[in-house]
Amino acid sequence: MKQKTVNRRTFLSKSTACITGVGIAGTCAMFGRENLPHEQKQPAIKEYRVLGRTGFRVSDIGCGYPGLVNESVLKAAIAGGINFIDTIEGHGGGNSEIAIGRAIKTCPRDSLFINSKIAVTEKDTGETLVARVKKSLERLDTDYIDGLMLWHATTARETENKVFHKAVRQMRKEGIVRFSGVSCHGSSYADEPPETMDKIICAAVDSGRFDIVMFVYNYVQKEMGDKILELCGKKNVGTTLMKTDPFGGAYNIVTNMVTNYQKENKEIPPNIQKVYSKIMKSQEQAMPFLIQHGLSDLNARKEAAISFVLNHPAVSTVLISFSNFTEVADYIRLSGSRLTDRALSEVNSLRATFGPLYCRHACGICESTCPRRVPVNTIMRYNNYFVAQSREKYAISQYLGLDRPNAGNCAGCEGFCEAACPFGVPIHALLVDAHKNLSLTGEYA
C-alpha cells in the first residue's frame, strides 16, 4: 500500500472530524442489491458464526475499530450484512461513537452487536468506569453495549483487574452491558515479567470471567493465535481477530524509505541500503510464484489472508477497519471463504517468502535487548496504523504521547533488537523509518 503523508505543520491545529453522509434510507437505496445494476450490486455477508457463549450470530467479517469513522461507509457495511461493530471509548473526542450512533439509528438494535473497549487507570473506581460507559452510551445513542472489553491488557495479572470486573457486574445488573471481554496487543518485554499474547489471553479465558476476546492472528503470526483459538473453542469463548493481513510490512516501509531518500537527494544509510537490497532480492525471487498463483495483486493476497483465518472453526469474526466503499465490497465478498489444499500451499509459500519482512504484532521478543528500553512492539503497532491503515493523526498522537523512549533513540545504535529477532526482521531499519513517520519533525532517527 502506498504510504501516505500528513501535514505536520497543521497536525496539532486540526481536530479529528467525523465524516457524515447520507441517511440510512439513502444508503440502502444506493447500496441495496435490488436497486443497483447487476455488475454493481453490493455483495452480502454469506456466513454468520456464533460468538461463543454469548449465543449471538455475528457476521464473519466485522467492522473493526477505525481511527476515523465514516458514517456513510459504516452504513454501507451494515447494508451488506455486517452486524459486529467495534469501537473504543471516547476516541476523537467521542466523534467516532457519535458517528456509529447515527449510522445504526434506524437499524433494529437487537440485530447488531456493538463492542467497545475501555482503559482502566490506577485512579479509576467502579463508579468512575460506570460513569464513563454511560457517557459512551449517550454518544452512541443506545441503551446498552453488547460487549465491553478491558482494553490492551499487557499482563495476565491485568486481566484480573478488580475495578473493571466490579464495574462490569454492576453494569450487567443495570442492563447497560451484556458481556465482558479483553483485548491484547502483547506486553512490553522491557518490563518484567515478559508475557506473550497467548499467555495473557489464555489466562483471561481460563479465569471464566470473559465471554469474548480480541487478539492478533494471521498466516505469518499463527502459533500464539492457534493456542488461543484452541482454548476458546473448549471454553466456548467468542473470538474477534485483528491485524489478519500480514503482507506488506517491511517491503512497503523500506522501499518508501529509500524512495524518500532519493527524492530528497540524500545518501541512503548503509544499513538501510543493505535491507533494501535484501528485500528487492526477496521480491525478485517471489514474483514468479505470485504471478503463477494469481497473488501478484493486493486483492489476491488479501483474499489469501482472510481465507486462512476464516478457515479456523473457532474464529467468530474478522475485524476490518474500512476506509471506503470499495473496501467494504471487497471484504464482504470474502465472507464464507475457506482454504482449499492448493490455497493452503500458496499461503505457506507466502509465509516462507515474506515472513522475514514482517514485524510480528504482539511479539516484542527483541525488546529486552534494547539498552535504551525502546518499546519496539508498541512503536511498530503505531507505524502499522500510519502505513497500513491510513490513521496518520492517531498514530502520531499516540507516538508523541509515549511515556518511554521513542525510536529517535535508535540513531547510531548497532541494532541489538535486529540481532535478537528470531525471524530475521530488519527491525532497526523499520524503527528508523517509524520515527520519520510518527515524529512531527519528519526526520529520520
C-alpha positions in Angstrom: 0.0 0.0 0.0 1.3 3.4 -0.9 2.5 5.3 2.2 0.5 8.4 2.9 1.9 11.6 4.5 0.4 14.1 6.9 1.0 17.8 7.1 2.8 18.0 10.4 2.6 21.8 10.5 -1.2 21.7 10.8 -1.4 18.4 12.8 -1.9 20.0 16.2 -4.3 22.6 14.9 -6.6 20.2 13.2 -9.0 18.1 15.2 -10.3 14.8 14.1 -13.6 15.3 12.3 -16.3 12.8 11.7 -17.3 12.4 8.1 -21.1 12.3 7.9 -23.1 11.2 4.9 -26.5 10.3 3.6 -29.2 8.9 5.8 -29.8 5.2 6.2 -32.6 5.2 3.7 -30.3 6.9 1.2 -27.6 4.4 1.9 -29.9 1.4 1.4 -31.1 2.9 -1.8 -27.5 3.5 -3.0 -26.2 0.1 -1.9 -29.2 -2.2 -1.7 -28.9 -5.1 -4.1 -32.3 -4.6 -5.7 -31.5 -1.0 -6.7 -28.2 -1.5 -8.5 -27.2 -2.7 -11.9 -26.2 -6.4 -11.9 -22.4 -5.6 -12.2 -22.6 -3.1 -9.4 -24.7 -4.9 -6.8 -23.5 -4.8 -3.3 -22.2 -8.2 -2.2 -23.7 -9.6 1.0 -22.4 -11.5 4.0 -22.6 -15.2 3.4 -21.9 -16.6 6.8 -22.8 -15.8 10.4 -21.0 -17.5 13.3 -21.9 -18.0 16.9 -19.9 -15.6 19.2 -19.1 -18.2 21.9 -21.4 -18.4 24.9 -23.0 -15.0 24.0 -25.1 -17.0 21.6 -25.2 -14.0 19.2 -24.7 -14.9 15.5 -22.2 -12.4 14.1 -21.1 -11.8 10.6 -17.8 -13.5 9.8 -16.5 -10.1 8.5 -16.9 -7.4 11.2 -16.3 -3.7 11.3 -13.1 -3.1 13.3 -12.4 -0.1 15.4 -11.4 2.6 12.9 -9.3 5.7 13.5 -11.9 7.9 11.9 -15.5 6.6 11.4 -17.0 7.4 8.0 -20.7 7.2 8.7 -21.7 6.5 5.1 -19.1 3.7 4.8 -20.4 2.2 8.0 -24.0 2.3 6.7 -22.8 0.5 3.5 -21.2 -2.2 5.7 -24.4 -2.7 7.6 -26.4 -2.7 4.4 -24.1 -5.6 3.2 -25.0 -7.6 6.3 -22.1 -6.8 8.7 -23.6 -6.8 12.2 -20.5 -6.7 14.5 -19.2 -3.1 15.1 -16.2 -2.5 17.3 -15.3 0.9 18.8 -13.4 2.3 21.8 -14.4 4.8 24.5 -14.1 8.5 23.6 -11.9 8.3 20.5 -11.6 11.5 18.6 -13.3 13.4 21.4 -16.2 11.0 21.1 -16.9 11.7 17.4 -16.3 8.0 16.4 -19.1 6.9 18.8 -21.4 9.7 17.7 -20.9 8.6 14.1 -21.7 5.0 14.9 -24.8 6.1 16.8 -26.0 7.9 13.7 -25.2 5.0 11.4 -27.2 2.5 13.4 -30.1 4.9 14.3 -32.8 3.2 12.2 -31.4 -0.4 12.5 -33.1 -2.9 14.8 -30.9 -2.7 17.9 -31.0 -6.4 18.6 -29.7 -7.1 15.1 -26.3 -5.6 15.9 -23.5 -6.5 18.3 -21.8 -3.3 19.4 -18.5 -3.9 21.1 -16.5 -1.3 22.9 -13.2 -1.1 24.8 -12.2 0.9 27.9 -8.8 1.6 29.5 -8.6 1.3 33.3 -6.2 3.5 35.2 -4.9 3.3 38.8 -7.2 6.3 39.6 -10.4 4.6 38.4 -13.0 3.1 40.7 -16.0 1.0 39.7 -18.1 4.2 39.9 -15.9 6.2 37.5 -15.9 3.4 35.0 -19.7 3.1 35.1 -20.0 6.8 34.6 -17.6 6.7 31.6 -19.6 3.9 30.0 -22.8 5.8 30.4 -21.2 8.8 28.6 -20.3 6.4 25.8 -23.9 5.2 25.7 -25.0 8.8 25.3 -22.7 9.3 22.4 -23.7 6.0 20.8 -27.3 6.9 21.4 -28.2 3.5 22.6 -29.4 1.9 25.8 -26.7 -0.8 26.1 -23.4 -2.0 24.8 -23.3 -5.7 23.9 -19.6 -6.3 24.7 -17.3 -4.2 26.9 -13.6 -5.1 26.7 -10.8 -4.4 29.1 -8.6 -2.6 26.5 -5.0 -3.7 25.8 -4.1 -6.0 28.8 -0.3 -6.3 28.8 0.0 -8.9 31.6 -2.1 -11.8 32.8 -2.4 -10.1 36.1 -4.1 -7.0 34.4 -6.9 -9.3 33.2 -7.8 -9.8 36.9 -8.4 -6.0 37.4 -10.9 -5.9 40.3 -12.2 -2.4 39.3 -13.1 -3.5 35.8 -14.8 -6.7 36.9 -16.7 -4.9 39.7 -18.0 -2.3 37.2 -19.0 -5.0 34.7 -21.0 -6.8 37.4 -22.8 -3.6 38.2 -23.5 -2.7 34.6 -24.8 -6.2 33.8 -27.3 -5.8 36.6 -28.3 -2.5 35.3 -28.6 -3.9 31.7 -26.2 -1.4 30.1 -23.5 -4.0 29.4 -24.3 -7.6 28.3 -21.0 -9.3 28.0 -17.4 -8.9 29.2 -14.2 -9.1 27.1 -10.5 -8.4 26.8 -8.2 -7.3 24.1 -4.4 -7.7 23.9 -1.6 -6.4 21.7 1.1 -8.2 23.7 3.2 -6.9 26.6 6.3 -4.8 26.9 9.3 -7.1 27.1 11.4 -4.3 28.6 9.4 -4.8 31.8 9.3 -7.9 33.9 7.9 -10.5 33.7 7.8 -10.9 29.9 4.4 -12.4 28.9 3.3 -13.4 25.4 0.0 -12.6 24.0 -1.2 -16.2 24.2 -0.3 -16.4 27.9 -2.2 -13.2 28.6 -5.4 -14.1 26.7 -5.4 -17.8 27.8 -5.1 -16.7 31.4 -8.2 -14.5 30.8 -10.1 -17.3 29.2 -9.2 -19.8 31.9 -10.5 -17.4 34.6 -14.0 -17.8 33.2 -14.7 -14.0 33.6 -14.6 -13.2 29.9 -17.1 -14.0 27.2 -15.2 -12.6 24.2 -11.5 -11.9 23.4 -9.6 -9.9 20.8 -6.1 -10.7 19.5 -3.7 -10.8 16.6 -3.9 -13.8 14.2 -2.6 -14.2 10.7 -0.8 -16.7 8.5 2.6 -15.5 9.5 1.9 -15.0 13.2 -0.2 -18.1 13.9 1.4 -20.1 16.7 0.2 -17.9 19.6 -3.2 -17.5 17.9 -3.6 -21.2 17.4 -3.2 -21.8 21.2 -5.8 -19.1 22.0 -8.3 -20.4 19.5 -8.0 -24.0 20.7 -8.7 -22.9 24.3 -11.5 -20.6 23.3 -13.1 -23.4 21.4 -13.0 -25.6 24.5 -14.3 -22.9 26.8 -16.9 -21.6 24.4 -15.5 -18.0 24.3 -16.1 -15.8 21.3 -13.0 -14.7 19.3 -12.5 -11.5 17.4 -9.4 -11.1 15.2 -7.4 -8.0 14.3 -4.4 -7.5 12.0 -5.2 -10.5 9.9 -3.3 -9.4 6.8 0.4 -9.5 7.4 1.5 -8.7 3.8 3.4 -5.5 3.1 5.3 -4.8 6.3 8.9 -4.1 5.7 8.6 -4.2 1.9 6.4 -1.2 1.7 8.1 0.6 4.6 11.7 0.2 3.5 11.0 0.8 -0.2 9.1 4.0 0.6 12.0 5.0 2.9 14.6 4.6 0.0 12.3 6.5 -2.3 12.1 9.4 0.1 15.9 9.5 0.4 16.2 9.6 -3.3 13.6 12.3 -3.7 15.5 14.4 -1.1 18.8 13.7 -2.9 20.2 12.3 0.3 22.6 9.4 0.7 21.0 6.2 1.7 22.5 4.9 5.0 24.4 1.7 4.6 22.2 -0.3 6.9 19.0 0.7 5.1 20.6 0.1 1.7 21.5 -3.4 2.9 18.0 -4.1 4.0 16.6 -2.6 0.8 18.8 -4.9 -1.3 17.7 -7.9 0.7 14.0 -7.0 0.2 14.5 -6.5 -3.6 16.2 -9.8 -3.9 13.3 -11.5 -1.9 10.7 -9.7 -4.1 12.5 -10.8 -7.3 12.5 -14.4 -6.1 8.9 -14.3 -5.0 7.3 -12.6 -8.0 7.3 -15.7 -10.3 5.4 -17.6 -7.6 3.0 -14.8 -7.0 2.2 -14.4 -10.7 1.9 -18.2 -11.2 -0.7 -18.4 -8.4 -2.5 -15.2 -9.1 -1.3 -13.4 -6.0 0.7 -10.6 -7.6 -2.0 -8.0 -6.8 -3.1 -6.7 -3.4 -6.7 -8.1 -3.6 -5.5 -11.6 -4.2 -3.1 -11.5 -1.3 -5.8 -10.1 0.9 -8.1 -13.0 -0.1 -5.4 -15.5 0.9 -5.0 -13.8 4.3 -8.8 -13.7 5.0 -9.4 -17.2 3.8 -6.7 -18.5 6.1 -8.2 -17.1 9.3 -11.8 -17.9 8.3 -10.8 -21.5 7.8 -10.4 -21.9 11.5 -13.7 -23.1 13.1 -13.0 -21.3 16.4 -12.8 -17.9 14.7 -16.0 -15.9 15.3 -15.4 -12.7 13.3 -12.5 -10.9 11.5 -12.4 -7.2 12.2 -11.6 -4.9 9.2 -11.1 -1.1 9.5 -13.0 0.1 6.4 -11.9 3.4 4.9 -14.0 3.5 1.8 -16.9 1.8 -0.1 -14.6 -0.3 -2.3 -13.0 -1.9 0.7 -16.5 -2.7 2.2 -17.4 -4.5 -1.0 -14.1 -6.3 -1.5 -14.0 -7.7 2.1 -17.7 -8.7 2.2 -17.1 -10.7 -1.0 -14.6 -12.8 1.1 -17.3 -13.8 3.6 -17.6 -17.5 3.9 -14.1 -18.1 2.4 -12.3 -21.4 3.1 -8.8 -22.6 2.2 -8.5 -25.3 -0.3 -5.4 -27.6 -0.2 -4.0 -25.6 -3.1 -4.7 -22.3 -1.4 -3.1 -23.5 1.8 0.0 -24.4 -0.1 0.1 -20.9 -1.5 -0.3 -19.3 1.9 2.5 -21.4 3.2 4.7 -20.3 0.4 3.8 -16.6 1.1 4.7 -17.2 4.7 8.1 -18.6 3.8 8.8 -15.8 1.3 7.6 -12.8 3.2 7.8 -13.9 6.8 11.2 -12.4 7.3 9.9 -9.0 6.3 7.0 -8.9 8.8 7.5 -7.5 12.3 5.1 -9.7 14.4 2.4 -7.8 16.2 2.3 -8.6 20.0 5.7 -10.2 19.8 8.3 -7.9 21.4 10.9 -10.7 21.9 13.7 -8.2 20.9 12.8 -5.5 23.5 14.7 -7.0 26.4 17.9 -6.5 24.5 17.4 -2.8 23.9 19.8 -0.8 26.2 17.6 2.3 25.9 14.3 0.5 26.7 12.6 1.5 23.5 9.1 -0.1 23.3 9.6 -1.7 19.9 6.3 -3.6 19.8 4.3 -0.5 20.6 6.1 1.7 18.1 5.7 -0.8 15.3 2.0 -1.1 16.1 1.7 2.7 15.7 3.6 2.7 12.5 1.3 0.0 11.2 -1.7 2.3 11.9 0.2 5.0 9.9 1.3 3.0 6.9 -1.3 0.2 6.5 -4.5 1.7 8.0 -4.1 5.4 6.9 -4.6 6.5 10.6 -1.9 9.1 10.4 -3.1 11.6 13.0 -4.0 8.9 15.6 -0.7 7.1 15.1 1.3 10.4 15.5 -0.6 11.4 18.6 -0.1 8.0 20.2 3.6 8.1 19.4 4.1 11.6 20.8 2.3 10.5 24.0 4.7 7.6 24.7 6.0 7.7 28.3 9.0 5.7 27.3 12.0 6.5 25.0 10.9 6.6 21.3 12.7 5.5 18.2 14.6 8.7 18.0 17.0 6.9 20.4 17.8 4.4 17.7 20.1 6.7 15.8 23.6 5.3 15.9 22.6 2.1 17.7 24.3 -1.0 16.4 20.9 -2.8 16.3 20.6 -5.1 19.3 17.0 -5.6 18.5 17.7 -6.7 15.0 20.3 -9.2 16.1 17.9 -10.6 18.7 14.9 -11.1 16.3 14.4 -14.9 15.7 12.6 -14.2 12.5 15.3 -12.1 10.8 13.2 -9.0 10.5 15.2 -5.8 9.8 13.6 -4.1 12.8 16.3 -1.5 13.4 15.7 0.0 9.9 11.9 -0.2 10.5 12.3 1.8 13.7 14.3 4.4 11.9 11.5 4.9 9.4 8.8 4.7 12.1 10.4 7.7 13.8 10.3 9.7 10.5 6.6 8.9 10.0 5.5 9.5 13.6 7.6 12.4 14.8 6.5 15.9 13.9 10.0 16.7 12.7 9.6 14.3 9.7 13.3 13.4 10.0 14.9 10.0 10.2 16.3 8.9 13.6 
